[in-house]
Amino acid sequence: MRALKKLISYNEAKQKISEKIREIESVEYVTILHATGRVIAEDTVSKMNVPPFDRASMDGYAVIAEDTFSASHTKPCRLNIIGEVFAGEKKDMYLKRGDAIKIATGAVLPKGADAVVIFEETDVEKNILHVYKPVYPGANVSRKGSDIKDGEVVISKGKILDASKIGALASLGYSEVLVYKKPIVSIIPTGNEIAEVGSILKEGQVYNANTYTIASVIIENGGVPRPYPIIEDNAELLEKNIRKAVEESDFVILTGGSSVGERDMLIDVLTNIANVHFHGVQVKPGKPIIFATVNEKPIFGLPGYPTSCLMNVYAFVLPALRKCARLKEHYPKVINAKLSQRVASTLGRHQFLTVKLSGEYAIPVFKESGAITSMSQADGYIEIPSEVEVVEKDENVEVKLF
């Protein structure tokens, strides 16, 4: 049994990882129907005015505003209704003084008109329009280019496409958009003790949960998981698959074999083929994490125990992936609560303690690093800094939600 040679602090580990992560440069076109959540890779410049014509913004009557200036509730102005226009219609009508044209919201404003008086301010009697309130030029009219002007940058490079931005692209006639590709993340589970989900367990085996928990986090944070078959404890096979994963992905995550037991050979393999930046961090759980790079591509070696593995993913992999994917930094929602019981921590280790919320209390649910329910039954976690030895019952804590 070997020992971890040197543990670095939680903050130092985060800094080392951040310094090595490069933003993805590869781009692709996707349809706007599938662009939600993607990061746009170029400025989107409008090639048209929106709206492309003067149009009514309310149902009512197109008028010449000056004709209504004397209108009042006691003495309405009277105009002749000469026609009607609906949205999507093109009618060659010209409005002259003393006339009005019934118009629907979104319809092209007839030539000669400069305002729309809404239905609620009018009355009609035998094709004669009574207007009870004056309107000013431009009233209830959306002018050509008032929303978006031809040549205007509508969406800047690097923005994340949401519903409103997708709508803007559609309004400009874009059916496709250039976006940054999602980072591909290879997930390589290792160890003779794990079996594929759906197979029959042999004595001494457990199912491979880590691939699926990691894949879920990757999908939620802008990546594309690429799961590998389970690799048995064999250095040659391990090296071969790591090299393959480096070639075909942007990130590589290995689970199991990151510690210093007799069959924990990952550090030896990575030392031979990669630049190892650290092995071991002063955190609990998840101390034996490895971070390395090959050809500037990050490789994470995570513990095989499910809770240690997933906490490492949240603490270290998630921020790195989002940076690579050009997404905003993730800030989990925080709930203030009281700790339901006294908790003793380990001095010198930054602890992530999983908890569930019940009323005003945060109840610890951590059992052990190998228990998946330490995570699945939790609403979030609290962080206990390395210099804190005890958190007392009823002490206020910040719960970071998953």
Phi, psi and chi 1 to 4 in degrees:
 res  aa     phi    psi   chi1   chi2   chi3   chi4
   1 MET       -  120.2 -178.3   77.3  170.1      -
   2 ARG   -90.6  170.2  -62.2  170.8  -70.0  174.2
   3 ALA  -116.6  151.0      -      -      -      -
   4 LEU   -64.6  126.2  -67.5  171.0      -      -
   5 LYS   -68.3  -42.3  -67.2 -179.0  179.6  179.1
   6 LYS  -152.7  126.8 -179.0 -176.3  177.9 -177.3
   7 LEU   -97.5  134.8  -60.9 -179.7      -      -
   8 ILE  -104.0  164.3   65.6  172.8      -      -
   9 SER   -73.3  161.6   72.0      -      -      -
  10 TYR   -56.8  -48.0  171.3   51.2      -      -
  11 ASN   -66.6  -37.6  -71.8  -30.2      -      -
  12 GLU   -65.5  -38.5 -174.4 -180.0   -5.1      -
  13 ALA   -63.7  -44.7      -      -      -      -
  14 LYS   -61.2  -40.3  -69.8 -164.6  -62.6 -178.7
  15 GLN   -65.5  -44.8 -178.9   64.5   29.6      -
  16 LYS   -60.6  -41.3  -77.1 -179.3  176.9  -71.8
  17 ILE   -65.7  -48.9  -66.7  170.0      -      -
  18 SER   -57.4  -38.4 -178.5      -      -      -
  19 GLU   -65.3  -24.8  -71.7  172.0   -6.8      -
  20 LYS   -98.0   -8.7  -63.8  -62.0  178.8 -177.9
  21 ILE   -85.4  130.3  -59.9  -59.4      -      -
  22 ARG  -109.1  139.2  -57.4  -72.1  179.6  -95.4
  23 GLU   -68.1  141.2  -68.6 -178.1  -26.8      -
  24 ILE   -66.4  141.2 -163.8  159.4      -      -
  25 GLU  -109.4  -22.3  -64.0  -68.2  -17.8      -
  26 SER   -66.4  142.4  -57.3      -      -      -
  27 VAL  -128.5  165.2  -62.9      -      -      -
  28 GLU  -158.2  157.7   61.8 -178.1  -14.7      -
  29 TYR   -92.2  136.5  -81.0   98.6      -      -
  30 VAL  -132.0  155.2  -62.5      -      -      -
  31 THR   -69.5  151.0   65.3      -      -      -
  32 ILE   -65.4  -20.5   61.4  171.2      -      -
  33 LEU   -65.7  -25.3 -167.2   60.6      -      -
  34 HIS  -116.4   22.6  -61.2   97.4      -      -
  35 ALA  -100.1   -5.5      -      -      -      -
  36 THR   -59.5  130.5  -57.4      -      -      -
  37 GLY    85.0   -6.5      -      -      -      -
  38 ARG   -84.4  161.8  -57.7  -62.9  -65.0  -88.8
  39 VAL  -103.0  120.2 -179.7      -      -      -
  40 ILE   -70.7  139.5 -165.8  164.8      -      -
  41 ALA  -104.5    4.0      -      -      -      -
  42 GLU  -156.4  157.6   63.0 -179.3   -2.2      -
  43 ASP   -63.9  135.3  -71.8  -15.3      -      -
  44 THR   -96.1  116.4  -59.8      -      -      -
  45 VAL  -107.8  130.9  179.3      -      -      -
  46 SER   -70.8  137.0  175.9      -      -      -
  47 LYS  -106.6   17.5  -61.6  178.3 -178.6  178.5
  48 MET  -159.5  167.0   60.1 -178.0  -72.1      -
  49 ASN   -88.3  142.9  -71.4  -58.5      -      -
  50 VAL  -128.6  120.6  178.3      -      -      -
  51 PRO   -66.6  157.8   25.5  -33.8      -      -
  52 PRO   -80.1    2.6   24.9  -30.4      -      -
  53 PHE  -157.7  162.7   45.1   79.7      -      -
  54 ASP   -68.4  133.5  -67.8  -13.8      -      -
  55 ARG  -142.4  158.7   67.2 -174.5 -177.9 -170.5
  56 ALA   -73.8  133.6      -      -      -      -
  57 SER   -97.7   -5.1   60.9      -      -      -
  58 MET  -143.3  154.5  -61.1  -74.4  -75.4      -
  59 ASP   -69.5  139.1  -68.6  -28.9      -      -
  60 GLY   168.7 -137.5      -      -      -      -
  61 TYR  -132.5  128.7  -67.1   88.8      -      -
  62 ALA   -74.5  130.9      -      -      -      -
  63 VAL  -140.7  171.2  -62.0      -      -      -
  64 ILE   -94.0  117.7  -62.7  170.6      -      -
  65 ALA   -52.5  -38.2      -      -      -      -
  66 GLU   -61.1  -27.6 -170.1  175.0   -9.5      -
  67 ASP   -66.2  -19.1  -76.3  -16.5      -      -
  68 THR  -102.5   -0.9   70.9      -      -      -
  69 PHE   -59.9  -29.2  -74.3  173.3      -      -
  70 SER   -92.4    1.2   63.2      -      -      -
  71 ALA   -68.0  143.6      -      -      -      -
  72 SER  -153.5  170.5   69.9      -      -      -
  73 HIS   -70.4  -25.0  -76.2  -79.8      -      -
  74 THR   -90.1  -23.3   56.8      -      -      -
  75 LYS  -142.0   80.4 -168.8  176.8  179.9 -179.6
  76 PRO   -69.3  152.8   26.2  -34.3      -      -
  77 CYS   -84.0  154.6   71.7      -      -      -
  78 ARG  -118.0  127.9  -65.7  159.9   56.8   88.8
  79 LEU  -129.9  150.4  -57.9  172.4      -      -
  80 ASN   -86.5  126.1  -63.2  -46.6      -      -
  81 ILE   -83.1  116.8  -59.6  173.2      -      -
  82 ILE  -107.6   -1.3   64.0  168.7      -      -
  83 GLY   171.2 -171.6      -      -      -      -
  84 GLU  -148.4  144.1 -174.0  172.4    8.9      -
  85 VAL  -138.3  136.7   59.4      -      -      -
  86 PHE  -110.4  163.8  -66.6   96.1      -      -
  87 ALA   -61.1  135.7      -      -      -      -
  88 GLY    89.2   -8.2      -      -      -      -
  89 GLU   -91.8  150.1  -73.1 -174.5  -20.2      -
  90 LYS  -121.3  110.1 -176.6  179.2  179.3 -178.8
  91 LYS  -121.9  134.7  -72.3 -171.7  174.9 -180.0
  92 ASP   -88.0   76.2 -170.9   18.8      -      -
  93 MET  -118.4  144.3  -69.8 -170.2  -67.5      -
  94 TYR  -123.1  130.0 -175.6   85.2      -      -
  95 LEU   -95.6  127.1 -165.0   69.5      -      -
  96 LYS  -114.0  168.0   64.4 -178.6 -172.6  -62.3
  97 ARG   -51.9  136.2  -65.8  -66.7  -60.8  -90.8
  98 GLY    89.5   -2.8      -      -      -      -
  99 ASP  -112.1  164.0  -70.5  -17.9      -      -
 100 ALA  -145.1  152.4      -      -      -      -
 101 ILE  -128.0  125.4  -64.0  174.3      -      -
 102 LYS   -64.5  134.2 -169.7  176.2 -178.5 -179.3
 103 ILE  -140.7  143.7 -168.4  166.3      -      -
 104 ALA   -98.5  155.3      -      -      -      -
 105 THR   -55.0  131.3  -59.1      -      -      -
 106 GLY    90.1   -8.8      -      -      -      -
 107 ALA   -76.4  152.2      -      -      -      -
 108 VAL   -64.2  131.9  177.2      -      -      -
 109 LEU   -69.9  124.0 -167.8   68.7      -      -
 110 PRO   -60.5  152.7  -21.3   33.3      -      -
 111 LYS   -60.7  140.8  -66.6  177.1 -177.2  178.0
 112 GLY    93.0  -26.5      -      -      -      -
 113 ALA   -81.0  149.5      -      -      -      -
 114 ASP  -136.1    9.7   62.7    1.3      -      -
 115 ALA  -162.4  165.5      -      -      -      -
 116 VAL  -128.9  128.8  172.1      -      -      -
 117 VAL   -99.1  131.3   59.0      -      -      -
 118 ILE   -76.4  156.7   60.7  174.6      -      -
 119 PHE   -54.2  -38.8  -75.1  144.0      -      -
 120 GLU   -63.9  -18.6  -68.4   82.2   -6.1      -
 121 GLU  -102.4   19.0  -56.9  -64.7  -17.7      -
 122 THR  -136.3  170.9   66.2      -      -      -
 123 ASP  -149.7  151.4 -165.0    4.2      -      -
 124 VAL  -124.5  135.9  176.6      -      -      -
 125 GLU  -141.1  109.1 -175.7 -180.0  -11.6      -
 126 LYS    50.5   55.5  -65.9 -178.0  179.7  179.8
 127 ASN    67.2   13.2 -122.0   29.8      -      -
 128 ILE  -109.3  126.1  -60.7  -62.7      -      -
 129 LEU   -91.6  127.7  177.9   68.1      -      -
 130 HIS  -102.5  120.7  -63.9 -105.5      -      -
 131 VAL  -107.7  123.7  179.3      -      -      -
 132 TYR  -101.5   -4.4  -66.3   97.5      -      -
 133 LYS  -144.8  131.7 -173.8  176.2 -179.5  180.0
 134 PRO   -69.4  152.4   23.2  -31.5      -      -
 135 VAL  -122.3  153.9  -69.3      -      -      -
 136 TYR   -98.2  159.5   54.3   86.7      -      -
 137 PRO   -56.7  129.5  -26.6   36.0      -      -
 138 GLY    92.9   -4.3      -      -      -      -
 139 ALA   -64.0  131.0      -      -      -      -
 140 ASN    58.1   32.4  -56.5  -49.8      -      -
 141 VAL  -125.8  131.3  173.1      -      -      -
 142 SER   -95.7  115.4  -62.4      -      -      -
 143 ARG   -76.5  152.5  -67.1  -64.4 -175.1 -171.3
 144 LYS   -53.8  125.6  176.3 -180.0  178.7  179.6
 145 GLY    76.3    8.0      -      -      -      -
 146 SER   -69.6  -25.2   59.9      -      -      -
 147 ASP   -90.5  -56.4 -171.9    7.1      -      -
 148 ILE  -135.0  132.7  -58.8  171.0      -      -
 149 LYS   -97.7  147.6  -70.8 -178.8  170.1   54.3
 150 ASP   -55.6  127.3 -172.3    1.8      -      -
 151 GLY    90.9   -4.4      -      -      -      -
 152 GLU   -78.8  139.5  179.4 -177.6  -15.5      -
 153 VAL   -76.4  116.0  175.0      -      -      -
 154 VAL   -93.5  -41.2 -179.9      -      -      -
 155 ILE  -132.5  123.8  -54.5  172.2      -      -
 156 SER   -82.9  147.9  -60.2      -      -      -
 157 LYS   -52.2  137.0  176.7 -178.6  176.6  179.4
 158 GLY    94.7   -8.6      -      -      -      -
 159 LYS   -76.7  148.3  -66.2  -68.6 -174.0 -178.6
 160 ILE   -87.5  129.1  -61.7  171.4      -      -
 161 LEU   -79.4  119.0  -64.6  172.0      -      -
 162 ASP  -117.3 -172.0   55.8   18.1      -      -
 163 ALA   -57.9  -43.8      -      -      -      -
 164 SER   -67.7  -37.1   61.8      -      -      -
 165 LYS   -72.7  -36.4  -67.4  178.9  178.3   62.4
 166 ILE   -61.8  -40.5  -63.0  -65.3      -      -
 167 GLY   -61.5  -39.6      -      -      -      -
 168 ALA   -63.5  -41.7      -      -      -      -
 169 LEU   -62.1  -44.0  -69.4  169.7      -      -
 170 ALA   -63.1  -39.6      -      -      -      -
 171 SER   -66.5  -20.5   71.6      -      -      -
 172 LEU   -94.1   -1.4  -65.1  171.4      -      -
 173 GLY    89.8    9.8      -      -      -      -
 174 TYR   -79.4  124.8  -75.8   92.2      -      -
 175 SER   -98.2  -20.3   60.2      -      -      -
 176 GLU  -131.2  161.0  -68.2 -174.4  -33.9      -
 177 VAL  -145.8  144.4   60.2      -      -      -
 178 LEU   -84.6  123.0 -173.0   68.6      -      -
 179 VAL  -130.9  161.6  -63.5      -      -      -
 180 TYR   -73.6  141.3  -70.9  102.3      -      -
 181 LYS   -65.9  152.2  -72.5 -175.2  176.0 -179.8
 182 LYS   -77.2  135.6  -67.2 -175.9  176.9 -176.3
 183 PRO   -59.9  136.3  -20.6   31.5      -      -
 184 ILE   -90.8  128.6  -63.1  172.1      -      -
 185 VAL  -118.8  112.1 -175.9      -      -      -
 186 SER   -80.6  133.5  -69.7      -      -      -
 187 ILE  -116.5  116.4  -53.3  169.4      -      -
 188 ILE  -115.9  105.2  -54.1  176.4      -      -
 189 PRO   -82.3  140.0   27.9  -28.9      -      -
 190 THR  -129.8  153.9   72.3      -      -      -
 191 GLY   124.6  138.3      -      -      -      -
 192 ASN   -70.9  -16.8  -63.9  -17.2      -      -
 193 GLU   -87.5   -2.6   73.4  -79.3    8.6      -
 194 ILE  -112.7  150.7   56.1  174.3      -      -
 195 ALA  -127.7  154.6      -      -      -      -
 196 GLU   -66.3  142.4  -63.8  -71.4    0.9      -
 197 VAL   -60.0  132.7  171.5      -      -      -
 198 GLY    97.3  -14.9      -      -      -      -
 199 SER   -85.6  172.8   66.4      -      -      -
 200 ILE   -89.4  126.2  -62.5  175.1      -      -
 201 LEU   -71.0  135.3  -70.2  175.6      -      -
 202 LYS   -88.4  164.9  -62.5  176.8 -177.3  177.6
 203 GLU   -59.8  131.8 -172.6  173.3   -7.4      -
 204 GLY    88.9    0.9      -      -      -      -
 205 GLN  -103.6  157.7  -74.6 -170.5  -39.9      -
 206 VAL  -131.8  160.8  -65.3      -      -      -
 207 TYR   -75.3  152.6  -75.7  122.0      -      -
 208 ASN   -78.7   89.0  169.0   28.2      -      -
 209 ALA   -83.6  -29.6      -      -      -      -
 210 ASN   -61.6  -39.9  -71.4  -27.5      -      -
 211 THR   -55.6  -39.8  -70.6      -      -      -
 212 TYR   -80.0  -36.8  -60.1   92.4      -      -
 213 THR   -67.1  -41.9   56.0      -      -      -
 214 ILE   -64.4  -44.4  -66.1  169.7      -      -
 215 ALA   -59.3  -37.7      -      -      -      -
 216 SER   -62.8  -44.2  -64.9      -      -      -
 217 VAL   -65.7  -39.3  175.6      -      -      -
 218 ILE   -61.9  -46.2  -70.7  168.0      -      -
 219 ILE   -62.9  -41.6  -68.1  168.3      -      -
 220 GLU   -67.7  -17.8  -70.7  174.6  -11.7      -
 221 ASN  -123.7   35.3  -68.9  -82.5      -      -
 222 GLY    84.7   13.2      -      -      -      -
 223 GLY  -113.4  171.7      -      -      -      -
 224 VAL  -120.3  111.6  177.9      -      -      -
 225 PRO   -72.9  141.3   24.7  -30.2      -      -
 226 ARG  -127.0   91.3  178.3  171.0  -72.5  173.7
 227 PRO   -71.7  140.3  -14.4   28.7      -      -
 228 TYR  -103.7  158.4  -87.6   56.2      -      -
 229 PRO   -64.6  160.9  -15.0   27.0      -      -
 230 ILE   -65.0  132.6  -63.6  167.6      -      -
 231 ILE  -101.9  125.4  -53.1  -60.0      -      -
 232 GLU   -71.5  168.6   62.8 -174.1   50.1      -
 233 ASP   -71.6   83.2  -66.2  -40.0      -      -
 234 ASN  -146.2  117.0  179.2  -68.1      -      -
 235 ALA   -60.8  -39.7      -      -      -      -
 236 GLU   -65.5  -44.5 -174.4  177.3  -21.4      -
 237 LEU   -65.4  -38.5  -80.5  175.2      -      -
 238 LEU   -62.8  -47.6 -166.4   55.5      -      -
 239 GLU   -63.0  -42.4  178.3  177.1  -22.9      -
 240 LYS   -59.5  -44.3  178.4 -178.5  176.8 -178.5
 241 ASN   -73.9  -33.1  -80.3  -84.4      -      -
 242 ILE   -64.6  -45.3  -68.1  172.3      -      -
 243 ARG   -60.4  -41.6  -69.4 -173.5 -178.4  -81.7
 244 LYS   -63.5  -44.6  179.9 -176.2  176.3 -174.6
 245 ALA   -63.9  -38.2      -      -      -      -
 246 VAL   -61.7  -37.7  167.9      -      -      -
 247 GLU   -68.9  -35.6  -71.4  -64.3  -40.3      -
 248 GLU  -110.2   11.6   61.7 -175.3   21.3      -
 249 SER  -147.1  172.8   58.0      -      -      -
 250 ASP   -98.3  -25.3  -57.6  -68.1      -      -
 251 PHE  -132.4  150.4  -95.2   60.5      -      -
 252 VAL  -129.8  129.1 -179.8      -      -      -
 253 ILE  -123.4  126.6  -61.2  175.1      -      -
 254 LEU  -114.3  140.6  -62.0  107.3      -      -
 255 THR  -118.2  136.1   64.2      -      -      -
 256 GLY    89.7  151.3      -      -      -      -
 257 GLY    76.6   12.9      -      -      -      -
 258 SER   -90.6   -8.2   69.7      -      -      -
 259 SER   -86.9 -149.3 -166.5      -      -      -
 260 VAL  -128.8   26.0  -73.7      -      -      -
 261 GLY   -75.3  178.7      -      -      -      -
 262 GLU   -61.5  -35.9 -176.3  177.2  -20.3      -
 263 ARG   -99.9    6.2  -70.6 -169.7  174.8 -177.9
 264 ASP   -86.1   83.0  -67.3  -39.5      -      -
 265 MET   -99.5    1.3   57.0 -170.4   68.7      -
 266 LEU   -60.7  -43.0  179.2   56.1      -      -
 267 ILE   -62.3  -36.1 -174.4   59.6      -      -
 268 ASP   -67.7  -42.4  -63.8  -35.7      -      -
 269 VAL   -63.6  -46.8  171.8      -      -      -
 270 LEU   -66.4  -35.0  -72.0  176.2      -      -
 271 THR   -60.9  -31.4  -60.8      -      -      -
 272 ASN   -79.4  -28.6  -69.7  -27.9      -      -
 273 ILE  -119.9   -6.3   66.8  173.0      -      -
 274 ALA  -137.9  169.7      -      -      -      -
 275 ASN   -91.6  110.5  -65.5  -44.2      -      -
 276 VAL   -88.2  119.9  177.4      -      -      -
 277 HIS   -92.7  -30.0  -57.1  -68.7      -      -
 278 PHE  -165.0  155.4   61.9   76.6      -      -
 279 HIS  -139.2  100.2  179.8 -156.3      -      -
 280 GLY   109.2  124.9      -      -      -      -
 281 VAL  -129.9  146.2  179.3      -      -      -
 282 GLN   -76.5   65.4  -65.8  165.1  -15.1      -
 283 VAL  -129.8  161.8  -65.6      -      -      -
 284 LYS  -145.8  121.6 -179.6 -178.0  179.6  179.5
 285 PRO   -81.8  173.5   32.0  -35.2      -      -
 286 GLY   101.2   22.9      -      -      -      -
 287 LYS   -56.5  -43.1  177.6  176.1   70.6  172.9
 288 PRO   -83.6   30.2   30.6  -34.4      -      -
 289 ILE   -63.8  144.1 -179.7  175.9      -      -
 290 ILE  -117.6  140.2  -58.6  169.7      -      -
 291 PHE  -129.9  126.8  176.8   64.3      -      -
 292 ALA  -142.8  169.5      -      -      -      -
 293 THR  -136.9  147.1   52.0      -      -      -
 294 VAL  -131.4  122.1  173.8      -      -      -
 295 ASN    51.6   42.9  -60.7  -30.1      -      -
 296 GLU    66.3    8.4  -62.9 -169.8  -24.0      -
 297 LYS   -94.7  129.7  -67.6 -174.8  178.6 -178.4
 298 PRO   -74.6  142.1   24.0  -30.0      -      -
 299 ILE  -127.6  125.2  -59.6  175.0      -      -
 300 PHE  -110.9  127.7  -69.8   89.3      -      -
 301 GLY  -105.9  113.9      -      -      -      -
 302 LEU  -110.7  152.0  -51.6 -178.2      -      -
 303 PRO   -61.1  154.7  -16.9   28.5      -      -
 304 GLY   -80.1  -24.2      -      -      -      -
 305 TYR   -63.6  130.9  -84.9  157.3      -      -
 306 PRO   -56.1  -44.8  -26.1   35.3      -      -
 307 THR   -68.2  -43.7  -63.2      -      -      -
 308 SER   -60.2  -44.0  -63.8      -      -      -
 309 CYS   -61.2  -50.8  177.8      -      -      -
 310 LEU   -69.9  -35.6 -170.3   51.7      -      -
 311 MET   -65.9  -37.5  -78.7  -50.2  -48.5      -
 312 ASN   -61.0  -38.1  -85.0  174.9      -      -
 313 VAL   -63.2  -48.4  170.8      -      -      -
 314 TYR   -64.1  -41.3  -79.0  121.4      -      -
 315 ALA   -78.0  -36.8      -      -      -      -
 316 PHE  -120.1  -45.2  -59.1  110.2      -      -
 317 VAL   -74.1  -44.7  178.6      -      -      -
 318 LEU   -56.0  -50.6 -175.4  154.1      -      -
 319 PRO   -61.5  -36.7  -20.6   32.2      -      -
 320 ALA   -67.4  -42.7      -      -      -      -
 321 LEU   -63.2  -44.6  175.5   60.6      -      -
 322 ARG   -64.3  -36.8  -68.9 -176.6   69.5   86.2
 323 LYS   -64.3  -45.4 -179.9  178.3  178.7 -179.6
 324 CYS   -60.6  -39.9  178.6      -      -      -
 325 ALA   -79.8   -2.1      -      -      -      -
 326 ARG    67.6   26.7  -64.3  174.8  176.9  -97.9
 327 LEU   -90.7  160.3  -63.0  175.5      -      -
 328 LYS   -64.9  153.2  -65.9  177.6 -178.4  177.7
 329 GLU   -59.3  139.6 -171.8  173.8  -12.1      -
 330 HIS   -86.9  125.9  174.4   66.5      -      -
 331 TYR  -118.4  106.2  -66.5   99.8      -      -
 332 PRO   -64.2  150.6   22.3  -31.1      -      -
 333 LYS   -65.8  136.9 -175.4  177.4  179.4 -178.9
 334 VAL  -114.0  132.1  174.7      -      -      -
 335 ILE  -116.0  131.5  -61.2  -68.7      -      -
 336 ASN   -84.9  132.9  -67.3  -47.6      -      -
 337 ALA  -148.1  172.9      -      -      -      -
 338 LYS  -105.5  138.6  -67.1 -179.8  179.4  179.3
 339 LEU   -72.6  132.8 -162.9   59.2      -      -
 340 SER   -78.2  -15.8   67.2      -      -      -
 341 GLN  -153.3  162.1   65.1 -171.1   60.8      -
 342 ARG   -70.0  134.5 -172.5  175.7 -170.0  -93.3
 343 VAL  -125.1  125.7  172.5      -      -      -
 344 ALA   -94.6  129.8      -      -      -      -
 345 SER  -107.5 -178.9 -172.1      -      -      -
 346 THR  -107.9  116.3  -55.4      -      -      -
 347 LEU   -58.3  136.4  -79.7  175.8      -      -
 348 GLY    90.2   -2.8      -      -      -      -
 349 ARG  -124.4  127.0  -58.9  -91.9  -64.4  -82.9
 350 HIS   -77.8  114.6 -172.0  102.3      -      -
 351 GLN  -100.2  137.5 -176.5  172.8   -0.4      -
 352 PHE  -107.1  109.4  -59.3   95.4      -      -
 353 LEU  -107.4  115.2  179.8   67.9      -      -
 354 THR   -74.7  141.3   52.1      -      -      -
 355 VAL  -140.6  159.0  -63.0      -      -      -
 356 LYS  -116.1  153.0   66.7  179.1  179.3 -179.7
 357 LEU   -97.8  136.6  -66.1  169.6      -      -
 358 SER  -144.9  105.9  178.5      -      -      -
 359 GLY    62.7 -127.5      -      -      -      -
 360 GLU   -90.9    3.9   63.7  178.0  -13.3      -
 361 TYR  -107.6  148.0  -78.2   96.7      -      -
 362 ALA  -105.0  118.8      -      -      -      -
 363 ILE  -105.9  118.7  -57.0  170.7      -      -
 364 PRO   -59.7  135.6  -25.3   35.7      -      -
 365 VAL  -122.6    2.8  -65.6      -      -      -
 366 PHE   -66.2  127.7 -179.3   80.6      -      -
 367 LYS  -105.4  -61.4  -62.1  174.7 -177.2  176.0
 368 GLU  -162.1  166.0   59.2  178.4   30.5      -
 369 SER   -62.7  -25.4  -63.6      -      -      -
 370 GLY   -87.7   -2.3      -      -      -      -
 371 ALA   -96.4  114.7      -      -      -      -
 372 ILE   -66.6  -25.6 -170.4   62.0      -      -
 373 THR   -69.2  -15.3   52.6      -      -      -
 374 SER   -61.3  -22.4  -66.0      -      -      -
 375 MET  -105.4  -45.5  -61.2  -66.9  -71.4      -
 376 SER   -66.4  -26.4   65.9      -      -      -
 377 GLN   -93.4    2.4  -66.9 -180.0   -0.8      -
 378 ALA   -96.8  146.5      -      -      -      -
 379 ASP   -89.7  -22.6  -64.3  -54.3      -      -
 380 GLY  -179.5 -154.8      -      -      -      -
 381 TYR  -149.6  157.4   60.0   92.9      -      -
 382 ILE  -111.9  153.3   64.4  170.9      -      -
 383 GLU  -107.1  130.6  -65.3 -173.3   35.0      -
 384 ILE  -112.0  111.0  -55.2  175.8      -      -
 385 PRO   -58.0  157.4  -23.4   34.5      -      -
 386 SER   -62.9  -24.5   58.2      -      -      -
 387 GLU   -90.0    0.6   67.2  -85.2   11.2      -
 388 VAL  -101.6  127.1  174.7      -      -      -
 389 GLU   -96.4  -30.6 -172.3  172.7   13.6      -
 390 VAL  -141.4  138.5  173.0      -      -      -
 391 VAL  -115.2  121.8 -177.0      -      -      -
 392 GLU   -80.7  156.8  -62.3  -68.7   -9.4      -
 393 LYS   -57.9  139.6 -178.5  179.3 -176.3  -62.3
 394 ASP    72.4    4.2  -72.2  -32.7      -      -
 395 GLU   -71.8  141.6 -170.7  169.6  -28.3      -
 396 ASN   -71.4  133.4  -68.8  -35.9      -      -
 397 VAL  -134.3  158.5  -66.7      -      -      -
 398 GLU  -103.3  119.2  -70.8 -172.3  -16.1      -
 399 VAL   -96.3  118.7  180.0      -      -      -
 400 LYS   -90.9  117.5  -64.4 -177.5  177.5  179.5
 401 LEU   -78.4  145.8  -58.6 -177.2      -      -
 402 PHE   -72.0      -  -70.6  126.6      -      -
